[in-house]
Amino acid sequence: MTSFAARPGSPGSRIVGLGSFQPDTVVSNHDLAKIMDTSDEWIRERVGIVNRRVAKPEELLVDMAVEAGAKAIADAGLAPTDIEAVLVATCTMPSQIPNAAAQVAHRIGVLAAPAFDLNAACAGFCYALATGSDLVRAGSARYVLVIGAEKLTDWVNPTDRSTAIIFADGAGAAVVGPSEEAAIGPVSWGSAGDLSGMIAVEDRDSFIFQEGQSVFRWATTQIAPIAIDAVERAGIELSDVDVFVPHQANLRIIEAIAKRLKAKGARDDLKIARDIVDSGNTSSASIPLALDHLRQAGEIASGDVALLVGFGAGLSYAGQVVRCP
């Protein structure tokens, strides 16, 4: 039997660069209180958000993805021509064709690379990171640009206080490259399609809808075990984790999951990403945004062990342990 040639892969993979982008326009709780029945106190109490970033009509999702992706490539010390695949996790493109990834690759200067979008909503970045890691380890690409980008305000009713107070815009990115040792752990992921109606956009003429209380109960009870499973798959202990970077859905959800992790062995000094407070919920962009902001603030260092976990519409969820670049 004739055997096929195979491109050699890498023993492991790692994040070698990070980048992020947020629009300049800041919308505060007080701004929202002027156009709907809400208040700063009401919003802080329920979701923990103080400010969120909102893109202008002319600022496109692809524009934000390009900015974040280019920063991640530069941070990795690479040129665009070093990138061999581009993945964009998003659920808010204004149309399904063409995809975001091919446009992003072209504008950054990544030439003729495979480029595709991935929609797992708020778990999208973790799904895309796992896919990028597997591409590197299998030898399908040496360096992969992974971006989470969302313009959620295109899909939110601006006067609906159940969604307009939460969702925001932005992009975050990571470059995944080869490593002699695994620095991106095995992914723990799955879905609960029977609950898909809890977060949905009914059709192309509709706004995003979510059953807030149902989502809250699901996330606060079901996500901690996924995070713990990701740690176990990586062959480490919860006490080895330095920083917890969950999807920035709601500060109360974040705190509830972190409390469960500490009850199971996470350290008391575990750093917890709370980017939600000033960035809002940016779906697939929230984890890379939060990770990059923690690094910019000097709250994490290269080599720190970070536990990432995304969850949202689908319902989809995913988590993995990574070493910070």
Phi, psi and chi 1 to 4 in degrees:
 res  aa     phi    psi   chi1   chi2   chi3   chi4
   1 MET       -  134.5 -178.9  180.0  -67.3      -
   2 THR   -74.0  131.9  -57.5      -      -      -
   3 SER   -97.2  150.9   61.1      -      -      -
   4 PHE   -96.3  149.6  -61.7  148.1      -      -
   5 ALA   -73.0  147.4      -      -      -      -
   6 ALA  -129.2  138.9      -      -      -      -
   7 ARG   -76.8  126.8 -177.7  177.5  176.8 -179.6
   8 PRO   -64.2  140.2   21.8  -32.4      -      -
   9 GLY   -96.3 -160.7      -      -      -      -
  10 SER  -120.2  144.5  171.4      -      -      -
  11 PRO   -57.8  -33.5  -20.5   31.5      -      -
  12 GLY  -148.9 -177.2      -      -      -      -
  13 SER  -140.5  160.9   62.9      -      -      -
  14 ARG  -152.6  159.7   67.4  171.3   54.9 -113.3
  15 ILE   -81.1  123.3  -64.2  174.3      -      -
  16 VAL  -110.5   -6.2  -63.6      -      -      -
  17 GLY  -163.8  150.7      -      -      -      -
  18 LEU  -131.0  153.5  -69.2  170.8      -      -
  19 GLY  -157.4  156.1      -      -      -      -
  20 SER  -151.9  161.1   61.4      -      -      -
  21 PHE  -150.5  137.6  175.0   82.5      -      -
  22 GLN  -133.6  145.8  -69.3  178.2  -69.5      -
  23 PRO   -62.3  159.3  -17.2   29.6      -      -
  24 ASP   -75.4  -28.0  -68.8  -27.3      -      -
  25 THR   -73.1  121.6  -57.8      -      -      -
  26 VAL  -104.9  128.0  177.0      -      -      -
  27 VAL  -112.7  117.1  176.5      -      -      -
  28 SER   -90.1  168.1   71.2      -      -      -
  29 ASN   -60.7  -35.9  -66.6  -17.5      -      -
  30 HIS   -65.4  -35.8  -63.5  -68.7      -      -
  31 ASP   -62.8  -42.5  -66.0  -32.0      -      -
  32 LEU   -67.4  -33.9  -67.7  176.7      -      -
  33 ALA   -64.3  -17.9      -      -      -      -
  34 LYS   -79.3  -18.7  -64.0  174.4 -176.3  176.5
  35 ILE  -120.2   -1.8   60.5  172.8      -      -
  36 MET  -152.4  167.6   66.5 -179.2   71.2      -
  37 ASP   -79.6   85.7 -179.0   18.1      -      -
  38 THR  -157.2  178.9 -169.1      -      -      -
  39 SER  -152.9  162.4   67.1      -      -      -
  40 ASP   -57.8  -43.8  176.4   59.1      -      -
  41 GLU   -63.5  -43.4 -178.7 -178.2   11.8      -
  42 TRP   -62.2  -44.0 -169.7   89.1      -      -
  43 ILE   -68.5  -45.8  -63.8  171.6      -      -
  44 ARG   -59.2  -42.0  -72.8 -179.1 -171.7 -123.3
  45 GLU   -66.1  -37.9  179.2 -178.6  -29.0      -
  46 ARG   -89.8  -37.2  -77.7  158.6 -179.5   78.2
  47 VAL  -127.6  -12.1  -64.5      -      -      -
  48 GLY    81.2    8.7      -      -      -      -
  49 ILE   -90.9  139.6  -60.9  171.3      -      -
  50 VAL  -110.3  -45.3  176.5      -      -      -
  51 ASN  -135.3  158.5  -62.5  -59.3      -      -
  52 ARG  -143.7  154.8   71.6  -79.5  -63.8  142.7
  53 ARG   -98.9  136.6  -62.0  -66.8 -172.1   96.2
  54 VAL  -128.6  130.1  173.3      -      -      -
  55 ALA   -77.6  148.3      -      -      -      -
  56 LYS   -72.6  160.8  -62.6 -179.3  175.7   66.8
  57 PRO   -53.6  -36.0  -27.6   35.8      -      -
  58 GLU   -82.4   -9.4   65.2  -88.2   17.3      -
  59 GLU   -85.8  114.2  -73.5 -177.4  -70.4      -
  60 LEU   -94.0  157.4  -54.9  179.6      -      -
  61 LEU   -54.9  -43.5 -176.6  152.0      -      -
  62 VAL   -62.2  -37.2  168.4      -      -      -
  63 ASP   -59.5  -45.6  -62.5  -27.3      -      -
  64 MET   -66.9  -39.1  -64.7 -173.5  -72.0      -
  65 ALA   -64.1  -39.2      -      -      -      -
  66 VAL   -62.1  -45.2  166.7      -      -      -
  67 GLU   -61.3  -48.3  -67.7  -74.9  -15.3      -
  68 ALA   -66.2  -43.1      -      -      -      -
  69 GLY   -64.0  -42.9      -      -      -      -
  70 ALA   -63.1  -38.7      -      -      -      -
  71 LYS   -65.1  -39.8  -70.7  177.8 -178.9  177.8
  72 ALA   -65.2  -40.3      -      -      -      -
  73 ILE   -63.8  -44.2  -66.3  170.4      -      -
  74 ALA   -64.2  -39.9      -      -      -      -
  75 ASP   -63.2  -31.4 -175.1   57.7      -      -
  76 ALA   -78.7   -6.9      -      -      -      -
  77 GLY    73.7   26.6      -      -      -      -
  78 LEU  -112.9  166.8  -60.6  171.7      -      -
  79 ALA  -101.7  154.9      -      -      -      -
  80 PRO   -53.0  -32.9  -28.5   37.0      -      -
  81 THR   -70.2  -10.4   49.8      -      -      -
  82 ASP   -80.5  -18.5  -67.1  -42.2      -      -
  83 ILE   -79.1  130.8  -56.7  -60.4      -      -
  84 GLU  -112.9    0.3  -65.1 -174.8   -9.8      -
  85 ALA  -162.8  146.2      -      -      -      -
  86 VAL  -127.9  124.6  177.2      -      -      -
  87 LEU  -119.4  128.6  -77.4   59.9      -      -
  88 VAL  -117.9  116.1  175.1      -      -      -
  89 ALA   -87.3  120.7      -      -      -      -
  90 THR  -161.7  153.6 -174.9      -      -      -
  91 CYS  -130.7   14.0   60.3      -      -      -
  92 THR  -130.6   25.2   54.6      -      -      -
  93 MET   -61.3  143.4  -82.2  -69.7  -76.7      -
  94 PRO   -67.0  -24.1   21.7  -32.3      -      -
  95 SER  -146.2  158.4   63.1      -      -      -
  96 GLN   -81.3  -22.7  -65.4  -58.1  -58.3      -
  97 ILE  -130.7  128.6  -58.6  172.4      -      -
  98 PRO   -79.8  164.9   31.5  -36.6      -      -
  99 ASN   -74.2  166.9   67.9   15.5      -      -
 100 ALA   -73.5  -39.2      -      -      -      -
 101 ALA   -61.0  -42.5      -      -      -      -
 102 ALA   -65.5  -39.4      -      -      -      -
 103 GLN   -65.5  -42.7  -60.8  175.7   69.7      -
 104 VAL   -62.7  -47.0  170.6      -      -      -
 105 ALA   -57.2  -46.6      -      -      -      -
 106 HIS   -61.3  -46.1  170.1   71.6      -      -
 107 ARG   -70.7  -30.4  -72.8  179.0   49.5 -177.8
 108 ILE   -76.6  -27.6  -69.9  177.2      -      -
 109 GLY   104.4   19.9      -      -      -      -
 110 VAL   -86.1  111.6  179.1      -      -      -
 111 LEU   -93.1  127.8  -55.1  176.8      -      -
 112 ALA    55.0   27.1      -      -      -      -
 113 ALA   -86.1  150.6      -      -      -      -
 114 PRO   -60.4  135.9   21.1  -31.6      -      -
 115 ALA  -145.2  124.5      -      -      -      -
 116 PHE  -148.0  153.9   59.4   91.9      -      -
 117 ASP   -91.3  155.1  -68.4   -0.3      -      -
 118 LEU  -136.2  125.6 -173.2  157.8      -      -
 119 ASN  -114.2  100.6 -177.7   -5.9      -      -
 120 ALA  -127.2   29.0      -      -      -      -
 121 ALA    50.7 -128.6      -      -      -      -
 122 CYS   -70.6  -14.0  -57.1      -      -      -
 123 ALA   -91.2    1.4      -      -      -      -
 124 GLY   -57.4  -42.4      -      -      -      -
 125 PHE   -63.4  -42.9  179.5   77.4      -      -
 126 CYS   -64.3  -38.7  -69.8      -      -      -
 127 TYR   -61.4  -46.3  -91.9   67.4      -      -
 128 ALA   -68.3  -37.1      -      -      -      -
 129 LEU   -64.2  -41.5 -176.0   63.7      -      -
 130 ALA   -63.5  -41.2      -      -      -      -
 131 THR   -65.3  -44.3  -57.5      -      -      -
 132 GLY   -62.3  -40.9      -      -      -      -
 133 SER   -60.7  -44.1  172.4      -      -      -
 134 ASP   -65.7  -36.9  -73.5   -9.7      -      -
 135 LEU   -61.1  -41.8  -70.5  173.1      -      -
 136 VAL   -67.8  -46.7  169.6      -      -      -
 137 ARG   -68.0  -29.3  -67.3 -170.9  -57.1  106.9
 138 ALA   -82.6  -12.2      -      -      -      -
 139 GLY    88.7    8.4      -      -      -      -
 140 SER   -74.1  -24.6  -61.8      -      -      -
 141 ALA  -156.9  146.3      -      -      -      -
 142 ARG   -85.4  -45.8 -178.5  165.6  175.0   81.1
 143 TYR  -126.1  132.2  -69.8  104.6      -      -
 144 VAL  -122.3  130.6  178.3      -      -      -
 145 LEU   -92.8  120.6  176.7   60.3      -      -
 146 VAL  -114.6  122.8  177.0      -      -      -
 147 ILE  -126.0  137.9  -56.6  171.5      -      -
 148 GLY  -111.1  121.6      -      -      -      -
 149 ALA  -141.3  135.4      -      -      -      -
 150 GLU  -145.5  139.1  -56.2  -73.5    7.4      -
 151 LYS  -118.8   77.5 -168.9  177.9  179.4 -175.3
 152 LEU   -67.5  -25.8  -78.0  147.8      -      -
 153 THR   -66.8  -16.2   52.2      -      -      -
 154 ASP   -69.4  -19.7  -81.4  -10.8      -      -
 155 TRP  -118.4   14.2  -64.9   90.1      -      -
 156 VAL  -117.4  134.4  168.4      -      -      -
 157 ASN   -70.1  114.6 -179.3  -19.1      -      -
 158 PRO   -64.9  -11.1   24.0  -33.6      -      -
 159 THR  -110.3    5.5   61.1      -      -      -
 160 ASP   -90.4  106.8  176.8    7.0      -      -
 161 ARG   -70.2  -14.7   75.2  171.7 -175.0  174.2
 162 SER   -75.5  -20.6   68.1      -      -      -
 163 THR  -123.3  -37.6   55.2      -      -      -
 164 ALA   -65.0  -25.6      -      -      -      -
 165 ILE   -76.7  -16.6   65.8  169.0      -      -
 166 ILE  -100.1  -51.6  -60.3  169.9      -      -
 167 PHE   -85.0  149.1  -66.1  113.0      -      -
 168 ALA  -148.1 -175.4      -      -      -      -
 169 ASP  -121.3  153.7  -54.2  -34.9      -      -
 170 GLY   159.8  179.6      -      -      -      -
 171 ALA  -150.4  146.1      -      -      -      -
 172 GLY  -138.5  151.2      -      -      -      -
 173 ALA  -145.0  156.4      -      -      -      -
 174 ALA  -141.8  144.4      -      -      -      -
 175 VAL  -102.0  127.2  175.5      -      -      -
 176 VAL  -105.0  131.1  178.2      -      -      -
 177 GLY  -136.9  178.5      -      -      -      -
 178 PRO   -73.2  156.1   28.4  -35.1      -      -
 179 SER  -153.2  142.8  173.2      -      -      -
 180 GLU   -69.4  -27.4  -72.6  -57.7  -48.3      -
 181 GLU  -121.4  147.4  -63.6 -178.6   -7.2      -
 182 ALA   -65.9  123.1      -      -      -      -
 183 ALA  -121.4    5.7      -      -      -      -
 184 ILE  -127.9  114.5  -60.7  176.1      -      -
 185 GLY   -75.6  169.4      -      -      -      -
 186 PRO   -59.2  142.2  -21.7   32.8      -      -
 187 VAL   -80.9  142.1   65.2      -      -      -
 188 SER  -111.0  110.7  173.2      -      -      -
 189 TRP  -144.5  166.4   53.4   -0.5      -      -
 190 GLY   176.0 -171.3      -      -      -      -
 191 SER  -151.5  161.6   61.6      -      -      -
 192 ALA  -133.8   75.7      -      -      -      -
 193 GLY   -62.9  -21.2      -      -      -      -
 194 ASP   -68.6  -14.7   56.0  -44.7      -      -
 195 LEU  -108.1   16.0  -57.3  176.2      -      -
 196 SER   -61.3  -25.9   59.9      -      -      -
 197 GLY   -72.3   -7.0      -      -      -      -
 198 MET   -71.0  -28.6  -75.5  166.0   50.5      -
 199 ILE  -137.9  119.7  -49.8  172.0      -      -
 200 ALA  -159.7  158.4      -      -      -      -
 201 VAL  -116.4  114.6  175.4      -      -      -
 202 GLU   -61.9  -42.3 -175.5  174.6  -19.9      -
 203 ASP  -160.0 -178.3   54.3   45.0      -      -
 204 ARG   -68.4  -12.9   67.6  179.4   64.8 -172.0
 205 ASP  -102.6    9.3  -61.7  -43.9      -      -
 206 SER  -110.0  163.1  -60.6      -      -      -
 207 PHE   -96.2  165.2  -67.1  119.4      -      -
 208 ILE   -67.1  142.0 -167.6  168.1      -      -
 209 PHE  -129.8  142.3  159.1   81.6      -      -
 210 GLN  -147.1  146.0   69.6  169.9   -1.7      -
 211 GLU   -87.7   90.3  -63.3  176.7    6.3      -
 212 GLY   -53.3  -48.7      -      -      -      -
 213 GLN   -67.7  -37.6  -70.9  -57.8  -45.9      -
 214 SER   -65.9  -42.3  -62.0      -      -      -
 215 VAL   -63.3  -41.6  172.1      -      -      -
 216 PHE   -60.2  -47.5 -179.5   87.2      -      -
 217 ARG   -63.7  -41.7  -73.0 -168.4  -64.6  -90.0
 218 TRP   -63.0  -48.2  175.5   76.9      -      -
 219 ALA   -66.0  -40.6      -      -      -      -
 220 THR   -74.5  -16.2   53.1      -      -      -
 221 THR  -108.0  -28.7   57.0      -      -      -
 222 GLN  -102.5  -18.4  -58.1  -58.5  -47.9      -
 223 ILE   -86.2  -34.9  -62.0  -53.9      -      -
 224 ALA   -55.9  -43.8      -      -      -      -
 225 PRO   -61.0  -33.2  -26.8   37.0      -      -
 226 ILE   -65.6  -44.2  -57.6  -55.8      -      -
 227 ALA   -62.0  -42.6      -      -      -      -
 228 ILE   -65.2  -39.7  -67.4  168.4      -      -
 229 ASP   -62.3  -39.2 -175.3   59.6      -      -
 230 ALA   -62.2  -39.4      -      -      -      -
 231 VAL   -65.0  -44.4  171.2      -      -      -
 232 GLU   -64.5  -39.7  -67.9  173.5  -11.5      -
 233 ARG   -63.2  -30.3  -71.8  177.3 -174.5 -125.6
 234 ALA   -78.3   -8.0      -      -      -      -
 235 GLY    76.5   25.9      -      -      -      -
 236 ILE  -124.5  179.2   63.2  172.8      -      -
 237 GLU  -104.7  157.2  -57.1  -68.0  -26.8      -
 238 LEU   -57.3  -32.1  -91.9  173.1      -      -
 239 SER   -68.6  -13.4   57.6      -      -      -
 240 ASP   -83.3  -12.4  -64.3  -40.7      -      -
 241 VAL   -79.8  128.9  176.4      -      -      -
 242 ASP   -92.7  -33.1  -59.8  -58.0      -      -
 243 VAL  -144.1  138.9   57.0      -      -      -
 244 PHE  -109.7  119.3  176.5   47.2      -      -
 245 VAL  -122.5   85.3 -171.7      -      -      -
 246 PRO   -85.4  165.9   33.8  -34.9      -      -
 247 HIS   -54.1  135.0  163.1   50.6      -      -
 248 GLN   -86.8   73.6  -58.0  -67.8  -69.2      -
 249 ALA   -86.8  -42.0      -      -      -      -
 250 ASN  -172.0  130.1  176.0  -45.2      -      -
 251 LEU   -61.5  -35.4 -172.4   59.5      -      -
 252 ARG   -65.4  -38.3  -69.3  167.9   60.6 -153.8
 253 ILE   -65.2  -44.9  -68.4  174.7      -      -
 254 ILE   -58.0  -48.1  -67.8  168.3      -      -
 255 GLU   -65.2  -37.9  -59.3  -72.0    3.3      -
 256 ALA   -66.4  -41.9      -      -      -      -
 257 ILE   -66.2  -44.4  -62.5  171.8      -      -
 258 ALA   -60.3  -38.9      -      -      -      -
 259 LYS   -62.0  -41.4 -177.6  177.6 -179.7 -179.9
 260 ARG   -65.5  -38.9  -75.3  175.9  174.5  -98.4
 261 LEU   -65.3  -40.4  -64.9 -179.4      -      -
 262 LYS   -66.6  -34.5  -70.9 -177.7  177.9 -179.5
 263 ALA   -66.8  -22.3      -      -      -      -
 264 LYS  -100.0    3.6  -66.4  -66.4 -175.8  177.6
 265 GLY   127.4   -4.4      -      -      -      -
 266 ALA   -66.4  151.3      -      -      -      -
 267 ARG   -70.7  152.5  -57.9 -162.6  -51.3  -97.9
 268 ASP   -65.0  -28.4  -72.0  -21.9      -      -
 269 ASP   -92.7   16.4   66.0  -12.9      -      -
 270 LEU   -56.2  125.0  176.2   71.8      -      -
 271 LYS   -75.9  138.9  -62.3 -176.6 -176.7   70.2
 272 ILE  -125.7  124.7  -57.7  166.7      -      -
 273 ALA   -69.2  127.7      -      -      -      -
 274 ARG  -128.3   42.0  -63.2 -179.8  174.5   89.4
 275 ASP   -62.9  -20.8 -153.4   49.7      -      -
 276 ILE   -52.8  -32.3 -178.9   81.0      -      -
 277 VAL   -59.3  -43.4  174.8      -      -      -
 278 ASP  -116.6    1.8  -75.3  -52.3      -      -
 279 SER  -117.4  -17.5  -66.1      -      -      -
 280 GLY    72.7 -171.0      -      -      -      -
 281 ASN   -92.9  112.9  178.5  -22.8      -      -
 282 THR  -111.0   24.5   55.3      -      -      -
 283 SER    51.8 -123.7 -171.3      -      -      -
 284 SER   -66.2  -14.5   67.4      -      -      -
 285 ALA   -84.7  -14.2      -      -      -      -
 286 SER   -67.8  -38.4   77.3      -      -      -
 287 ILE   -69.5  -51.0  -71.5  174.9      -      -
 288 PRO   -65.2  -33.2   22.0  -33.1      -      -
 289 LEU   -60.8  -49.5  -90.4  172.5      -      -
 290 ALA   -63.4  -41.5      -      -      -      -
 291 LEU   -63.8  -43.8 -169.4   60.8      -      -
 292 ASP   -67.7  -38.0 -163.9   35.3      -      -
 293 HIS   -66.0  -38.5  -71.6  167.8      -      -
 294 LEU   -61.6  -41.5  -75.7  169.1      -      -
 295 ARG   -67.3  -43.4 -170.3 -179.1   61.3  159.5
 296 GLN   -60.3  -34.1  -68.9  175.4   20.0      -
 297 ALA   -81.6   -3.4      -      -      -      -
 298 GLY    75.0   18.2      -      -      -      -
 299 GLU   -87.4  -13.2  -65.5 -174.8   39.5      -
 300 ILE  -132.5  157.1   58.0  174.0      -      -
 301 ALA  -125.7  160.6      -      -      -      -
 302 SER   -57.2  131.8  177.5      -      -      -
 303 GLY    96.8  -13.6      -      -      -      -
 304 ASP   -61.6  146.6  -80.6   -3.2      -      -
 305 VAL   -91.0  120.5  175.7      -      -      -
 306 ALA  -114.5  136.3      -      -      -      -
 307 LEU  -103.3  115.5  170.8   57.8      -      -
 308 LEU  -104.8  138.6  -43.0 -179.8      -      -
 309 VAL  -149.8  124.3   59.4      -      -      -
 310 GLY  -113.4  151.4      -      -      -      -
 311 PHE  -161.1  144.2   49.6   90.8      -      -
 312 GLY   170.7 -149.1      -      -      -      -
 313 ALA   -52.8  143.3      -      -      -      -
 314 GLY   142.7  -53.4      -      -      -      -
 315 LEU   -72.6  135.7  -64.3  175.3      -      -
 316 SER  -123.1  151.8  -60.4      -      -      -
 317 TYR  -150.8  153.1   50.0   85.9      -      -
 318 ALA  -165.5  148.2      -      -      -      -
 319 GLY  -152.4  151.8      -      -      -      -
 320 GLN  -155.0  160.0   61.6  -94.2   94.7      -
 321 VAL   -99.6  135.8  174.4      -      -      -
 322 VAL  -134.1  157.1  -54.1      -      -      -
 323 ARG   -93.4  133.8  -73.7 -157.1  177.9  -85.2
 324 CYS   -68.8  140.2  -62.3      -      -      -
 325 PRO   -73.3      -   26.6  -34.5      -      -
